[in-house]
Amino acid sequence: MAWISYSSLIPPNLFILLAMIGVLIAWRRKPFGLAVATAAIGLVYLAAMPVTAGLLIRSAEAIAFDEPTLRSDKPPEAIPGAIPGAIPGAIPGAIPGAIPGAIPGAIPGAIVVLSADARHSDTPGVPDTVGQLTLERLAEAARQWRRLGLPILVSGGGPRGASLAARMSRVLQEDFRVPVQWREERSRNTFENALYSAEILRGAGIHAALVVAHPWDMARALWSFRAVGYPVVPSPTLEDGRPPLSIAAFLPQVPALLESYYALHELIGLAWYRVRYGHR
């Protein structure tokens, strides 16, 4: 359905669409149309409450705690690019921001950064670049590179020369002064990020990696890498602190609506992945 985007069908966007449909139906069948519109508007309000957004985000993040991580079959000294003595002392539990309990036995020899969003330029001569979410992931990758010294793989598809991986590579090298070893430019989603990244790293003799994504996206990333049989260690971006519960947490806010969208996108996406790719 090229006439409608996938994101339009993910709540809370879907709720807004249903509210409009309900209003249109009300012109012909008032009781039914008003019921649909009222229910949809109520769901939008619910998704826009910080307390709801917090619960959804925590639910998406909690799944990553339960996602098993494959063990690497190679000792640390056999992994190309590893700094002697650096990684064994960093695992388990010493990677700042890593999800506790999800990293047994995987000794990373590279850093994989998964793409998120892009920013398109309307200014002639100014190239397109990465979006805010992708930039946050690149900052985490740069931090881990300075700490561990592992080679970096950026993953994100798109037209040749204009892929997200190409933009990520440019930002890392020009803005962060961090070298990029590999670019994976074929992927169209998180599962393909994992599939093609694992293919590149196995070809380079690297049998486990650190994977960088947002906390709410980590469960789908871990599931995807596990589905393709490649061990990874999660390194989520830093989280914003949660404000204490108050009356304001029950009043609608735009940032909360966005957080609800991210969380629902991941929860629905992970469920779809289990159906679409679970046979592997």
C-alpha positions in Angstrom: 0.0 0.0 0.0 2.2 2.8 -1.3 -0.5 5.4 -0.6 -0.2 4.9 3.2 2.9 4.7 5.3 3.7 1.9 7.8 4.1 4.5 10.6 0.6 5.8 10.0 -0.8 2.4 11.1 1.3 2.3 14.4 -0.4 3.8 17.5 -0.9 6.5 18.5 -1.0 7.7 14.8 -3.6 5.0 14.2 -5.7 6.4 17.0 -5.7 9.9 15.3 -6.7 8.2 12.0 -9.5 6.4 13.7 -10.7 9.6 15.3 -11.0 11.2 11.9 -12.7 8.2 10.4 -15.2 8.3 13.3 -16.0 11.9 12.7 -16.6 11.2 9.0 -18.9 8.3 9.8 -20.8 10.5 12.3 -22.0 12.6 9.4 -24.1 9.5 8.2 -24.4 7.3 11.3 -24.0 9.6 14.3 -24.1 7.2 17.3 -21.5 4.8 15.8 -19.3 7.5 14.4 -19.2 9.4 17.7 -18.4 6.2 19.5 -15.4 5.4 17.3 -14.2 9.0 17.5 -14.6 9.2 21.3 -12.7 5.9 21.8 -9.9 6.9 19.5 -9.5 10.3 21.1 -9.5 8.6 24.5 -6.7 6.3 23.3 -4.7 9.3 22.0 -5.1 11.0 25.4 -3.9 7.8 27.1 -0.9 7.5 24.9 0.0 11.2 25.5 0.2 10.8 29.3 3.8 10.6 30.6 2.7 7.9 33.0 1.5 5.7 30.1 4.5 6.5 28.0 6.8 5.5 30.9 5.1 2.2 31.3 5.3 1.4 27.6 8.9 2.3 27.4 9.8 0.3 30.4 7.9 -2.7 29.0 9.9 -2.5 25.7 13.2 -2.2 27.6 12.3 -5.0 30.0 12.0 -7.5 27.2 15.7 -7.0 26.4 16.5 -8.3 29.9 14.9 -11.6 29.1 16.3 -11.9 25.6 19.1 -14.6 25.7 22.4 -13.8 24.2 24.4 -16.4 22.2 27.9 -17.3 23.5 30.9 -16.8 21.3 32.9 -19.9 20.4 36.2 -17.9 20.2 38.4 -16.8 23.1 39.1 -13.1 23.5 42.6 -13.4 22.1 41.3 -14.9 18.9 39.1 -11.9 18.0 40.7 -9.5 15.5 40.8 -5.9 16.7 40.5 -6.6 20.4 42.8 -4.7 22.7 44.7 -7.2 24.8 43.4 -7.1 28.4 40.8 -4.5 27.6 37.7 -6.6 27.0 38.1 -9.4 29.5 38.1 -6.8 32.3 35.1 -5.1 30.9 32.8 -8.1 30.9 30.5 -8.9 32.6 28.9 -5.8 34.0 31.6 -3.2 33.4 30.2 -1.7 30.2 28.5 1.5 31.3 24.8 1.4 30.3 24.8 -2.3 29.3 21.7 -4.3 30.1 22.5 -6.5 33.1 22.2 -10.2 32.7 22.1 -10.1 28.8 25.8 -10.5 28.1 27.1 -13.9 29.3 29.8 -15.4 27.2 29.8 -13.0 24.3 33.2 -11.4 23.9 32.9 -8.5 21.4 35.6 -7.8 18.8 33.7 -5.0 17.0 31.1 -2.3 17.6 27.9 -2.4 15.5 25.8 0.7 15.3 22.3 0.3 14.0 20.7 3.2 12.1 17.5 4.8 13.3 16.5 8.0 11.4 17.8 10.5 8.8 17.6 14.2 8.3 17.0 15.5 4.8 18.5 18.8 3.7 16.6 21.4 1.7 19.6 23.6 1.4 21.5 23.3 -2.0 25.0 22.0 -1.5 24.3 20.8 2.1 24.2 16.9 2.1 21.6 14.9 3.9 22.7 13.7 7.3 21.7 11.5 10.2 18.7 12.3 12.5 18.7 12.9 16.2 18.2 9.2 17.2 21.0 8.0 14.9 23.3 10.7 16.2 22.7 9.6 19.8 23.7 6.1 18.8 26.8 7.4 17.0 27.8 9.3 20.2 27.5 6.0 22.2 29.6 4.2 19.6 32.3 6.9 19.7 32.3 6.6 23.5 32.8 2.9 23.4 35.4 3.1 20.7 37.5 5.5 22.9 37.0 3.1 25.8 37.7 -0.2 24.0 39.4 0.6 20.7 37.3 -1.9 18.8 36.6 -1.4 15.0 33.2 0.0 14.1 30.6 -1.3 11.6 27.7 1.1 10.7 24.5 -0.5 9.5 21.7 1.1 7.5 20.5 0.8 3.9 19.3 3.2 1.2 20.4 4.1 -2.3 24.0 3.5 -3.0 26.0 6.6 -1.9 23.1 7.9 0.0 22.6 5.1 2.5 22.2 5.7 6.2 25.4 3.8 6.7 27.2 6.3 4.4 25.9 9.2 6.4 26.7 7.6 9.7 30.2 6.9 8.5 30.7 10.5 7.4 29.4 11.9 10.8 31.6 9.5 12.8 34.7 10.4 10.9 34.2 14.1 10.4 32.5 15.1 13.6 33.6 12.5 16.1 37.0 11.8 14.6 36.3 8.1 14.9 37.3 5.7 12.1 34.8 3.3 10.5 36.0 -0.1 9.4 32.9 -1.4 7.6 29.6 -0.1 6.1 26.6 -2.3 5.8 24.3 -0.7 3.2 21.8 -3.3 2.2 19.5 -3.5 5.2 15.9 -2.2 5.3 15.0 -3.1 8.9 16.5 -4.2 12.2 16.5 -7.9 11.2 18.4 -7.2 8.0 20.8 -4.9 10.0 21.6 -8.1 12.0 21.7 -10.5 9.1 24.0 -8.4 6.9 26.2 -7.1 9.7 26.8 -10.7 10.9 27.7 -11.7 7.4 30.4 -8.9 7.2 31.8 -9.6 10.6 32.0 -13.3 10.1 33.9 -12.7 6.9 36.4 -10.6 8.9 36.9 -13.3 11.4 35.0 -11.5 14.2 32.7 -13.8 16.1 30.9 -11.5 18.5 30.2 -7.7 18.7 29.0 -4.9 20.8 25.6 -3.6 19.4 24.5 0.0 19.9 20.8 1.0 19.9 18.4 2.8 22.1 17.2 0.9 25.2 13.6 0.6 23.8 15.0 -0.8 20.5 17.4 -3.2 22.1 15.0 -6.2 22.5 14.3 -6.3 18.7 18.0 -5.9 18.0 19.0 -8.7 20.3 16.3 -11.0 19.0 17.4 -10.3 15.4 21.1 -11.1 16.1 20.1 -14.3 18.0 17.8 -15.3 15.1 20.8 -15.1 12.7 23.1 -16.9 15.1 25.5 -14.1 15.9 26.5 -13.3 19.5 26.3 -9.7 20.6 26.7 -7.6 23.8 24.1 -4.8 24.2 25.4 -1.2 24.7 22.3 1.0 24.8 22.4 4.8 24.6 22.0 6.8 27.8 18.5 7.2 29.1 16.9 10.4 30.3 15.9 10.3 34.0 12.2 9.7 34.8 10.5 12.6 36.7 8.7 11.7 39.9 5.0 10.8 39.7 2.8 13.9 39.9 -0.4 15.3 38.5 1.5 16.4 35.4 2.2 12.7 34.6 -1.5 12.3 33.9 -1.8 15.4 31.6 -1.1 15.0 27.9 2.3 16.0 26.6 3.8 15.8 23.1 7.1 14.2 24.2 5.1 11.5 25.9 3.1 10.9 22.7 6.4 10.4 20.9 7.7 8.0 23.5 4.5 6.0 23.3 5.0 5.8 19.5 8.6 4.5 19.9 7.5 1.9 22.5 4.5 0.7 20.6 6.5 0.6 17.3 9.0 -1.7 19.0 6.5 -4.0 20.8 4.5 -4.4 17.6 7.6 -4.8 15.5 9.1 -7.5 17.8 5.8 -9.4 17.7 5.8 -9.2 13.9 9.5 -10.3 13.7 8.6 -13.4 15.7 6.0 -14.3 13.1 7.9 -13.2 10.0 11.4 -14.5 10.9 10.8 -16.9 13.7 11.2 -20.0 11.5 14.9 -19.4 11.1 
